[in-house]
Amino acid sequence: MPTVPTRLGDVSYIVRGQGPPVIMLHAALHDCHDFDHIAVELAVHYQTFAVDWPWHGDSKGPSLVSRAAADRPRAVELASILEDFVTVLDLPPAVIIGNSVGGFAAARLAISTPSRVRALVLVNSGGFT
């Protein structure tokens, strides 16, 4: 699985297909496989990127369960990972699908760097406090 270096460690991702990019961001304590079914369908027309947040799935870092609550990354810190991800891969404007904290990260990228975002799909977005 390829990885991208970020400020919170390397993040793994699965890439499928060719075409305009679609980035899929999972909820906390899940992983990139939450999007396996739709990624296969989307990959017919798009290049899909299913990202594992740091400490999730195949991304490096200690288990979140073993970390004290105060040491766990917050929504804002996870959102910075998305900024790193699109910058390192130098992706054109992407459709971003975000579930829970993934939706927060997508919305934050749209606000801070709108030139990187083509469209948003936000599902049960969290972290907006």
Kinemage of the C-alpha trace (Angstrom):
@kinemage 1
@onewidth
@group {chain A} dominant
@subgroup {mainchain}
@vectorlist {calphas} color= white
{ca met a 1} P 0.000 0.000 0.000
{ca pro a 2} L 1.502 3.403 -0.901
{ca thr a 3} L 2.060 6.016 1.802
{ca val a 4} L 2.361 9.793 2.015
{ca pro a 5} L 4.443 11.522 4.721
{ca thr a 6} L 2.401 13.972 6.820
{ca arg a 7} L 2.951 16.046 9.933
{ca leu a 8} L 1.358 13.268 12.032
{ca gly a 9} L 3.184 10.381 10.380
{ca asp a 10} L 2.850 8.404 7.187
{ca val a 11} L -0.656 7.739 5.924
{ca ser a 12} L -1.528 4.756 3.771
{ca tyr a 13} L -4.020 4.846 0.965
{ca ile a 14} L -5.505 2.656 -1.723
{ca val a 15} L -5.644 4.119 -5.220
{ca arg a 16} L -7.848 2.721 -7.970
{ca gly a 17} L -8.792 3.793 -11.497
{ca gln a 18} L -7.907 6.731 -13.697
{ca gly a 19} L -9.481 10.123 -14.209
{ca pro a 20} L -10.397 13.065 -11.999
{ca pro a 21} L -9.543 12.392 -8.343
{ca val a 22} L -12.030 11.344 -5.675
{ca ile a 23} L -10.658 11.261 -2.122
{ca met a 24} L -12.529 9.195 0.469
{ca leu a 25} L -12.026 9.926 4.183
{ca his a 26} L -13.315 7.587 6.876
{ca ala a 27} L -14.596 8.224 10.399
{ca ala a 28} L -12.402 7.901 13.502
{ca leu a 29} L -11.656 4.330 14.543
{ca his a 30} L -12.539 3.022 11.058
{ca asp a 31} L -10.281 2.593 8.029
{ca cys a 32} L -10.094 3.087 4.286
{ca his a 33} L -11.949 -0.173 3.641
{ca asp a 34} L -15.199 1.570 4.620
{ca phe a 35} L -15.238 2.731 0.981
{ca asp a 36} L -14.284 -0.522 -0.791
{ca his a 37} L -17.669 -1.035 -2.456
{ca ile a 38} L -18.114 2.473 -3.819
{ca ala a 39} L -14.418 2.857 -4.695
{ca val a 40} L -14.636 -0.032 -7.138
{ca glu a 41} L -17.662 1.523 -8.844
{ca leu a 42} L -16.198 5.047 -8.872
{ca ala a 43} L -12.875 3.774 -10.260
{ca val a 44} L -14.604 3.082 -13.578
{ca his a 45} L -14.593 6.853 -14.255
{ca tyr a 46} L -12.389 8.385 -11.530
{ca gln a 47} L -9.092 7.883 -9.771
{ca thr a 48} L -10.079 7.064 -6.205
{ca phe a 49} L -7.948 7.538 -3.095
{ca ala a 50} L -9.182 5.804 0.075
{ca val a 51} L -7.079 7.221 2.904
{ca asp a 52} L -6.249 5.697 6.298
{ca trp a 53} L -5.888 8.412 8.950
{ca pro a 54} L -2.733 8.169 11.104
{ca trp a 55} L -3.098 5.380 13.668
{ca his a 56} L -5.877 3.778 11.616
{ca gly a 57} L -5.794 0.805 9.246
{ca asp a 58} L -2.359 0.449 7.645
{ca ser a 59} L -1.121 3.949 8.556
{ca lys a 60} L 1.782 4.143 10.961
{ca gly a 61} L 1.512 5.121 14.567
{ca pro a 62} L 0.501 3.479 17.823
{ca ser a 63} L -3.053 2.293 18.324
{ca leu a 64} L -5.432 5.052 19.338
{ca val a 65} L -6.817 2.721 21.992
{ca ser a 66} L -3.428 2.640 23.733
{ca arg a 67} L -3.107 6.444 23.751
{ca ala a 68} L -4.457 8.635 26.521
{ca ala a 69} L -7.531 10.607 25.445
{ca ala a 70} L -5.586 13.890 25.744
{ca asp a 71} L -2.922 12.565 23.344
{ca arg a 72} L -5.308 11.475 20.596
{ca pro a 73} L -5.407 13.651 17.486
{ca arg a 74} L -8.326 16.058 17.281
{ca ala a 75} L -10.411 16.865 14.223
{ca val a 76} L -8.296 19.930 13.367
{ca glu a 77} L -5.101 17.866 13.461
{ca leu a 78} L -6.604 15.178 11.244
{ca ala a 79} L -7.791 17.873 8.835
{ca ser a 80} L -4.183 19.033 8.462
{ca ile a 81} L -3.367 15.541 7.199
{ca leu a 82} L -5.664 16.057 4.211
{ca glu a 83} L -3.832 19.293 3.382
{ca asp a 84} L -0.531 17.389 3.472
{ca phe a 85} L -1.972 14.536 1.390
{ca val a 86} L -3.211 16.666 -1.519
{ca thr a 87} L -0.054 18.801 -1.434
{ca val a 88} L 2.390 15.885 -1.503
{ca leu a 89} L 0.488 14.120 -4.309
{ca asp a 90} L -0.122 17.482 -6.047
{ca leu a 91} L -3.644 16.436 -6.956
{ca pro a 92} L -5.880 18.577 -9.132
{ca pro a 93} L -9.154 19.747 -7.564
{ca ala a 94} L -10.807 16.644 -6.134
{ca val a 95} L -14.235 15.448 -5.183
{ca ile a 96} L -13.908 14.652 -1.493
{ca ile a 97} L -16.195 12.232 0.299
{ca gly a 98} L -15.894 12.529 4.054
{ca asn a 99} L -17.621 10.563 6.788
{ca ser a 100} L -17.720 12.056 10.308
{ca val a 101} L -14.310 13.598 11.004
{ca gly a 102} L -13.502 12.929 7.347
{ca gly a 103} L -16.296 15.350 6.476
{ca phe a 104} L -14.829 17.946 8.807
{ca ala a 105} L -11.430 17.564 7.118
{ca ala a 106} L -13.018 17.897 3.676
{ca ala a 107} L -14.940 21.033 4.664
{ca arg a 108} L -11.866 22.575 6.243
{ca leu a 109} L -9.833 21.986 3.070
{ca ala a 110} L -12.618 23.603 1.029
{ca ile a 111} L -12.456 26.654 3.282
{ca ser a 112} L -8.666 26.942 3.578
{ca thr a 113} L -7.643 25.853 0.065
{ca pro a 114} L -10.686 25.920 -2.241
{ca ser a 115} L -8.493 25.486 -5.314
{ca arg a 116} L -7.913 21.856 -4.212
{ca val a 117} L -11.635 20.989 -3.980
{ca arg a 118} L -13.992 20.291 -6.881
{ca ala a 119} L -16.949 19.097 -4.786
{ca leu a 120} L -17.820 17.812 -1.318
{ca val a 121} L -19.928 14.889 -0.135
{ca leu a 122} L -20.292 15.151 3.656
{ca val a 123} L -21.785 12.247 5.601
{ca asn a 124} L -22.525 12.555 9.343
{ca ser a 125} L -19.794 15.183 9.545
{ca gly a 126} L -18.382 15.846 12.970
{ca gly a 127} L -15.769 17.975 14.656
{ca phe a 128} L -17.411 21.352 13.984
{ca thr a 129} L -17.001 22.655 17.530
